[in-house]
């Protein structure tokens, strides 16, 4: 075995380390409306985002007072799935609640 092969292996190893990227995360956000009951929003946050009642209540208050509230930070595929699930659940329940995702800054 020559030293050149060993140094070549090191170069390949170093190159593959530098190609690793940090994952991109997205915020899942609920938007305020004048019709969806607060209890429905709290229950939804507990069900789809696994929030405690206290956490869900705080996010619901953010939605109510600030116009929107962040439910969590997720990789793209999970965020997309959560948005679809929440919007579908709200529609199936007769509520106009809207959920969207935003790229995290």
Chimera marker file (.cmm) of the C-alpha trace (Angstrom):
<marker_set name="trace">
<marker id="1" x="0.000" y="0.000" z="0.000" r="1" g="1" b="0" radius="0.5"/>
<marker id="2" x="1.411" y="3.373" z="-0.921" r="1" g="1" b="0" radius="0.5"/>
<marker id="3" x="1.153" y="6.603" z="1.038" r="1" g="1" b="0" radius="0.5"/>
<marker id="4" x="-0.562" y="8.278" z="-1.924" r="1" g="1" b="0" radius="0.5"/>
<marker id="5" x="-3.604" y="6.005" z="-1.592" r="1" g="1" b="0" radius="0.5"/>
<marker id="6" x="-3.891" y="6.847" z="2.091" r="1" g="1" b="0" radius="0.5"/>
<marker id="7" x="-3.761" y="10.585" z="1.440" r="1" g="1" b="0" radius="0.5"/>
<marker id="8" x="-6.342" y="10.163" z="-1.345" r="1" g="1" b="0" radius="0.5"/>
<marker id="9" x="-8.679" y="8.399" z="1.116" r="1" g="1" b="0" radius="0.5"/>
<marker id="10" x="-8.314" y="11.317" z="3.513" r="1" g="1" b="0" radius="0.5"/>
<marker id="11" x="-9.206" y="13.785" z="0.786" r="1" g="1" b="0" radius="0.5"/>
<marker id="12" x="-12.367" y="11.886" z="-0.067" r="1" g="1" b="0" radius="0.5"/>
<marker id="13" x="-13.334" y="11.679" z="3.607" r="1" g="1" b="0" radius="0.5"/>
<marker id="14" x="-12.816" y="15.413" z="4.087" r="1" g="1" b="0" radius="0.5"/>
<marker id="15" x="-14.784" y="16.219" z="0.950" r="1" g="1" b="0" radius="0.5"/>
<marker id="16" x="-17.793" y="14.183" z="2.026" r="1" g="1" b="0" radius="0.5"/>
<marker id="17" x="-17.792" y="15.934" z="5.428" r="1" g="1" b="0" radius="0.5"/>
<marker id="18" x="-17.911" y="19.355" z="3.783" r="1" g="1" b="0" radius="0.5"/>
<marker id="19" x="-20.899" y="18.347" z="1.601" r="1" g="1" b="0" radius="0.5"/>
<marker id="20" x="-23.159" y="17.756" z="4.617" r="1" g="1" b="0" radius="0.5"/>
<marker id="21" x="-25.808" y="20.476" z="4.923" r="1" g="1" b="0" radius="0.5"/>
<marker id="22" x="-27.876" y="21.509" z="7.893" r="1" g="1" b="0" radius="0.5"/>
<marker id="23" x="-31.535" y="20.534" z="7.422" r="1" g="1" b="0" radius="0.5"/>
<marker id="24" x="-33.961" y="23.298" z="6.487" r="1" g="1" b="0" radius="0.5"/>
<marker id="25" x="-36.803" y="23.755" z="8.955" r="1" g="1" b="0" radius="0.5"/>
<marker id="26" x="-40.223" y="25.296" z="8.502" r="1" g="1" b="0" radius="0.5"/>
<marker id="27" x="-42.526" y="26.945" z="11.019" r="1" g="1" b="0" radius="0.5"/>
<marker id="28" x="-46.085" y="25.683" z="11.100" r="1" g="1" b="0" radius="0.5"/>
<marker id="29" x="-48.305" y="28.682" z="11.853" r="1" g="1" b="0" radius="0.5"/>
<marker id="30" x="-51.993" y="29.026" z="12.745" r="1" g="1" b="0" radius="0.5"/>
<marker id="31" x="-53.810" y="32.167" z="11.585" r="1" g="1" b="0" radius="0.5"/>
<marker id="32" x="-56.503" y="33.960" z="13.562" r="1" g="1" b="0" radius="0.5"/>
<marker id="33" x="-60.118" y="34.129" z="12.445" r="1" g="1" b="0" radius="0.5"/>
<marker id="34" x="-63.262" y="35.400" z="14.135" r="1" g="1" b="0" radius="0.5"/>
<marker id="35" x="-65.172" y="32.112" z="14.057" r="1" g="1" b="0" radius="0.5"/>
<marker id="36" x="-63.075" y="29.138" z="15.253" r="1" g="1" b="0" radius="0.5"/>
<marker id="37" x="-63.669" y="28.467" z="18.973" r="1" g="1" b="0" radius="0.5"/>
<marker id="38" x="-60.646" y="28.771" z="21.245" r="1" g="1" b="0" radius="0.5"/>
<marker id="39" x="-61.287" y="25.323" z="22.750" r="1" g="1" b="0" radius="0.5"/>
<marker id="40" x="-61.154" y="23.783" z="19.270" r="1" g="1" b="0" radius="0.5"/>
<marker id="41" x="-57.753" y="25.402" z="18.665" r="1" g="1" b="0" radius="0.5"/>
<marker id="42" x="-56.382" y="24.170" z="22.009" r="1" g="1" b="0" radius="0.5"/>
<marker id="43" x="-57.613" y="20.614" z="21.327" r="1" g="1" b="0" radius="0.5"/>
<marker id="44" x="-56.161" y="20.729" z="17.806" r="1" g="1" b="0" radius="0.5"/>
<marker id="45" x="-52.750" y="21.822" z="19.124" r="1" g="1" b="0" radius="0.5"/>
<marker id="46" x="-52.741" y="19.018" z="21.677" r="1" g="1" b="0" radius="0.5"/>
<marker id="47" x="-53.800" y="16.432" z="19.087" r="1" g="1" b="0" radius="0.5"/>
<marker id="48" x="-51.655" y="17.322" z="16.058" r="1" g="1" b="0" radius="0.5"/>
<marker id="49" x="-48.662" y="18.978" z="17.732" r="1" g="1" b="0" radius="0.5"/>
<marker id="50" x="-48.552" y="17.035" z="21.012" r="1" g="1" b="0" radius="0.5"/>
<marker id="51" x="-48.627" y="20.185" z="23.092" r="1" g="1" b="0" radius="0.5"/>
<marker id="52" x="-49.583" y="20.165" z="26.751" r="1" g="1" b="0" radius="0.5"/>
<marker id="53" x="-52.794" y="22.004" z="27.629" r="1" g="1" b="0" radius="0.5"/>
<marker id="54" x="-50.699" y="24.914" z="28.958" r="1" g="1" b="0" radius="0.5"/>
<marker id="55" x="-48.548" y="25.114" z="25.808" r="1" g="1" b="0" radius="0.5"/>
<marker id="56" x="-51.603" y="24.820" z="23.562" r="1" g="1" b="0" radius="0.5"/>
<marker id="57" x="-53.406" y="27.552" z="25.487" r="1" g="1" b="0" radius="0.5"/>
<marker id="58" x="-50.415" y="29.893" z="25.122" r="1" g="1" b="0" radius="0.5"/>
<marker id="59" x="-50.192" y="29.289" z="21.354" r="1" g="1" b="0" radius="0.5"/>
<marker id="60" x="-53.975" y="29.804" z="21.036" r="1" g="1" b="0" radius="0.5"/>
<marker id="61" x="-53.626" y="33.119" z="22.886" r="1" g="1" b="0" radius="0.5"/>
<marker id="62" x="-50.804" y="34.147" z="20.525" r="1" g="1" b="0" radius="0.5"/>
<marker id="63" x="-53.087" y="33.368" z="17.577" r="1" g="1" b="0" radius="0.5"/>
<marker id="64" x="-55.946" y="35.330" z="19.147" r="1" g="1" b="0" radius="0.5"/>
<marker id="65" x="-53.921" y="38.360" z="20.293" r="1" g="1" b="0" radius="0.5"/>
<marker id="66" x="-51.201" y="38.596" z="17.632" r="1" g="1" b="0" radius="0.5"/>
<marker id="67" x="-53.047" y="37.237" z="14.610" r="1" g="1" b="0" radius="0.5"/>
<marker id="68" x="-50.925" y="34.102" z="14.363" r="1" g="1" b="0" radius="0.5"/>
<marker id="69" x="-49.084" y="31.566" z="16.469" r="1" g="1" b="0" radius="0.5"/>
<marker id="70" x="-46.250" y="29.144" z="15.802" r="1" g="1" b="0" radius="0.5"/>
<marker id="71" x="-47.128" y="25.499" z="16.461" r="1" g="1" b="0" radius="0.5"/>
<marker id="72" x="-43.632" y="24.135" z="15.911" r="1" g="1" b="0" radius="0.5"/>
<marker id="73" x="-40.546" y="23.861" z="13.726" r="1" g="1" b="0" radius="0.5"/>
<marker id="74" x="-40.277" y="20.834" z="11.415" r="1" g="1" b="0" radius="0.5"/>
<marker id="75" x="-38.460" y="19.503" z="8.342" r="1" g="1" b="0" radius="0.5"/>
<marker id="76" x="-40.343" y="20.303" z="5.107" r="1" g="1" b="0" radius="0.5"/>
<marker id="77" x="-42.175" y="16.988" z="4.696" r="1" g="1" b="0" radius="0.5"/>
<marker id="78" x="-43.432" y="16.904" z="8.272" r="1" g="1" b="0" radius="0.5"/>
<marker id="79" x="-44.487" y="20.568" z="8.142" r="1" g="1" b="0" radius="0.5"/>
<marker id="80" x="-46.395" y="19.958" z="4.888" r="1" g="1" b="0" radius="0.5"/>
<marker id="81" x="-48.166" y="16.959" z="6.401" r="1" g="1" b="0" radius="0.5"/>
<marker id="82" x="-49.153" y="18.874" z="9.544" r="1" g="1" b="0" radius="0.5"/>
<marker id="83" x="-50.542" y="21.786" z="7.498" r="1" g="1" b="0" radius="0.5"/>
<marker id="84" x="-52.684" y="19.420" z="5.406" r="1" g="1" b="0" radius="0.5"/>
<marker id="85" x="-53.906" y="17.516" z="8.488" r="1" g="1" b="0" radius="0.5"/>
<marker id="86" x="-54.821" y="20.670" z="10.415" r="1" g="1" b="0" radius="0.5"/>
<marker id="87" x="-56.567" y="22.372" z="7.492" r="1" g="1" b="0" radius="0.5"/>
<marker id="88" x="-58.517" y="19.197" z="6.685" r="1" g="1" b="0" radius="0.5"/>
<marker id="89" x="-59.517" y="18.673" z="10.327" r="1" g="1" b="0" radius="0.5"/>
<marker id="90" x="-60.700" y="22.285" z="10.601" r="1" g="1" b="0" radius="0.5"/>
<marker id="91" x="-62.770" y="22.015" z="7.386" r="1" g="1" b="0" radius="0.5"/>
<marker id="92" x="-64.228" y="18.647" z="8.396" r="1" g="1" b="0" radius="0.5"/>
<marker id="93" x="-65.232" y="20.235" z="11.710" r="1" g="1" b="0" radius="0.5"/>
<marker id="94" x="-66.833" y="23.232" z="9.976" r="1" g="1" b="0" radius="0.5"/>
<marker id="95" x="-64.239" y="25.818" z="11.025" r="1" g="1" b="0" radius="0.5"/>
<marker id="96" x="-62.396" y="28.316" z="8.796" r="1" g="1" b="0" radius="0.5"/>
<marker id="97" x="-59.107" y="28.011" z="10.762" r="1" g="1" b="0" radius="0.5"/>
<marker id="98" x="-56.090" y="28.240" z="8.467" r="1" g="1" b="0" radius="0.5"/>
<marker id="99" x="-52.656" y="26.731" z="8.924" r="1" g="1" b="0" radius="0.5"/>
<marker id="100" x="-49.590" y="27.428" z="6.790" r="1" g="1" b="0" radius="0.5"/>
<marker id="101" x="-45.853" y="26.844" z="6.802" r="1" g="1" b="0" radius="0.5"/>
<marker id="102" x="-43.034" y="29.385" z="6.534" r="1" g="1" b="0" radius="0.5"/>
<marker id="103" x="-39.334" y="28.842" z="6.005" r="1" g="1" b="0" radius="0.5"/>
<marker id="104" x="-37.500" y="29.429" z="9.273" r="1" g="1" b="0" radius="0.5"/>
<marker id="105" x="-35.209" y="32.465" z="9.137" r="1" g="1" b="0" radius="0.5"/>
<link id1="1" id2="2" r="1" g="1" b="0" radius="0.2"/>
<link id1="2" id2="3" r="1" g="1" b="0" radius="0.2"/>
<link id1="3" id2="4" r="1" g="1" b="0" radius="0.2"/>
<link id1="4" id2="5" r="1" g="1" b="0" radius="0.2"/>
<link id1="5" id2="6" r="1" g="1" b="0" radius="0.2"/>
<link id1="6" id2="7" r="1" g="1" b="0" radius="0.2"/>
<link id1="7" id2="8" r="1" g="1" b="0" radius="0.2"/>
<link id1="8" id2="9" r="1" g="1" b="0" radius="0.2"/>
<link id1="9" id2="10" r="1" g="1" b="0" radius="0.2"/>
<link id1="10" id2="11" r="1" g="1" b="0" radius="0.2"/>
<link id1="11" id2="12" r="1" g="1" b="0" radius="0.2"/>
<link id1="12" id2="13" r="1" g="1" b="0" radius="0.2"/>
<link id1="13" id2="14" r="1" g="1" b="0" radius="0.2"/>
<link id1="14" id2="15" r="1" g="1" b="0" radius="0.2"/>
<link id1="15" id2="16" r="1" g="1" b="0" radius="0.2"/>
<link id1="16" id2="17" r="1" g="1" b="0" radius="0.2"/>
<link id1="17" id2="18" r="1" g="1" b="0" radius="0.2"/>
<link id1="18" id2="19" r="1" g="1" b="0" radius="0.2"/>
<link id1="19" id2="20" r="1" g="1" b="0" radius="0.2"/>
<link id1="20" id2="21" r="1" g="1" b="0" radius="0.2"/>
<link id1="21" id2="22" r="1" g="1" b="0" radius="0.2"/>
<link id1="22" id2="23" r="1" g="1" b="0" radius="0.2"/>
<link id1="23" id2="24" r="1" g="1" b="0" radius="0.2"/>
<link id1="24" id2="25" r="1" g="1" b="0" radius="0.2"/>
<link id1="25" id2="26" r="1" g="1" b="0" radius="0.2"/>
<link id1="26" id2="27" r="1" g="1" b="0" radius="0.2"/>
<link id1="27" id2="28" r="1" g="1" b="0" radius="0.2"/>
<link id1="28" id2="29" r="1" g="1" b="0" radius="0.2"/>
<link id1="29" id2="30" r="1" g="1" b="0" radius="0.2"/>
<link id1="30" id2="31" r="1" g="1" b="0" radius="0.2"/>
<link id1="31" id2="32" r="1" g="1" b="0" radius="0.2"/>
<link id1="32" id2="33" r="1" g="1" b="0" radius="0.2"/>
<link id1="33" id2="34" r="1" g="1" b="0" radius="0.2"/>
<link id1="34" id2="35" r="1" g="1" b="0" radius="0.2"/>
<link id1="35" id2="36" r="1" g="1" b="0" radius="0.2"/>
<link id1="36" id2="37" r="1" g="1" b="0" radius="0.2"/>
<link id1="37" id2="38" r="1" g="1" b="0" radius="0.2"/>
<link id1="38" id2="39" r="1" g="1" b="0" radius="0.2"/>
<link id1="39" id2="40" r="1" g="1" b="0" radius="0.2"/>
<link id1="40" id2="41" r="1" g="1" b="0" radius="0.2"/>
<link id1="41" id2="42" r="1" g="1" b="0" radius="0.2"/>
<link id1="42" id2="43" r="1" g="1" b="0" radius="0.2"/>
<link id1="43" id2="44" r="1" g="1" b="0" radius="0.2"/>
<link id1="44" id2="45" r="1" g="1" b="0" radius="0.2"/>
<link id1="45" id2="46" r="1" g="1" b="0" radius="0.2"/>
<link id1="46" id2="47" r="1" g="1" b="0" radius="0.2"/>
<link id1="47" id2="48" r="1" g="1" b="0" radius="0.2"/>
<link id1="48" id2="49" r="1" g="1" b="0" radius="0.2"/>
<link id1="49" id2="50" r="1" g="1" b="0" radius="0.2"/>
<link id1="50" id2="51" r="1" g="1" b="0" radius="0.2"/>
<link id1="51" id2="52" r="1" g="1" b="0" radius="0.2"/>
<link id1="52" id2="53" r="1" g="1" b="0" radius="0.2"/>
<link id1="53" id2="54" r="1" g="1" b="0" radius="0.2"/>
<link id1="54" id2="55" r="1" g="1" b="0" radius="0.2"/>
<link id1="55" id2="56" r="1" g="1" b="0" radius="0.2"/>
<link id1="56" id2="57" r="1" g="1" b="0" radius="0.2"/>
<link id1="57" id2="58" r="1" g="1" b="0" radius="0.2"/>
<link id1="58" id2="59" r="1" g="1" b="0" radius="0.2"/>
<link id1="59" id2="60" r="1" g="1" b="0" radius="0.2"/>
<link id1="60" id2="61" r="1" g="1" b="0" radius="0.2"/>
<link id1="61" id2="62" r="1" g="1" b="0" radius="0.2"/>
<link id1="62" id2="63" r="1" g="1" b="0" radius="0.2"/>
<link id1="63" id2="64" r="1" g="1" b="0" radius="0.2"/>
<link id1="64" id2="65" r="1" g="1" b="0" radius="0.2"/>
<link id1="65" id2="66" r="1" g="1" b="0" radius="0.2"/>
<link id1="66" id2="67" r="1" g="1" b="0" radius="0.2"/>
<link id1="67" id2="68" r="1" g="1" b="0" radius="0.2"/>
<link id1="68" id2="69" r="1" g="1" b="0" radius="0.2"/>
<link id1="69" id2="70" r="1" g="1" b="0" radius="0.2"/>
<link id1="70" id2="71" r="1" g="1" b="0" radius="0.2"/>
<link id1="71" id2="72" r="1" g="1" b="0" radius="0.2"/>
<link id1="72" id2="73" r="1" g="1" b="0" radius="0.2"/>
<link id1="73" id2="74" r="1" g="1" b="0" radius="0.2"/>
<link id1="74" id2="75" r="1" g="1" b="0" radius="0.2"/>
<link id1="75" id2="76" r="1" g="1" b="0" radius="0.2"/>
<link id1="76" id2="77" r="1" g="1" b="0" radius="0.2"/>
<link id1="77" id2="78" r="1" g="1" b="0" radius="0.2"/>
<link id1="78" id2="79" r="1" g="1" b="0" radius="0.2"/>
<link id1="79" id2="80" r="1" g="1" b="0" radius="0.2"/>
<link id1="80" id2="81" r="1" g="1" b="0" radius="0.2"/>
<link id1="81" id2="82" r="1" g="1" b="0" radius="0.2"/>
<link id1="82" id2="83" r="1" g="1" b="0" radius="0.2"/>
<link id1="83" id2="84" r="1" g="1" b="0" radius="0.2"/>
<link id1="84" id2="85" r="1" g="1" b="0" radius="0.2"/>
<link id1="85" id2="86" r="1" g="1" b="0" radius="0.2"/>
<link id1="86" id2="87" r="1" g="1" b="0" radius="0.2"/>
<link id1="87" id2="88" r="1" g="1" b="0" radius="0.2"/>
<link id1="88" id2="89" r="1" g="1" b="0" radius="0.2"/>
<link id1="89" id2="90" r="1" g="1" b="0" radius="0.2"/>
<link id1="90" id2="91" r="1" g="1" b="0" radius="0.2"/>
<link id1="91" id2="92" r="1" g="1" b="0" radius="0.2"/>
<link id1="92" id2="93" r="1" g="1" b="0" radius="0.2"/>
<link id1="93" id2="94" r="1" g="1" b="0" radius="0.2"/>
<link id1="94" id2="95" r="1" g="1" b="0" radius="0.2"/>
<link id1="95" id2="96" r="1" g="1" b="0" radius="0.2"/>
<link id1="96" id2="97" r="1" g="1" b="0" radius="0.2"/>
<link id1="97" id2="98" r="1" g="1" b="0" radius="0.2"/>
<link id1="98" id2="99" r="1" g="1" b="0" radius="0.2"/>
<link id1="99" id2="100" r="1" g="1" b="0" radius="0.2"/>
<link id1="100" id2="101" r="1" g="1" b="0" radius="0.2"/>
<link id1="101" id2="102" r="1" g="1" b="0" radius="0.2"/>
<link id1="102" id2="103" r="1" g="1" b="0" radius="0.2"/>
<link id1="103" id2="104" r="1" g="1" b="0" radius="0.2"/>
<link id1="104" id2="105" r="1" g="1" b="0" radius="0.2"/>
</marker_set>
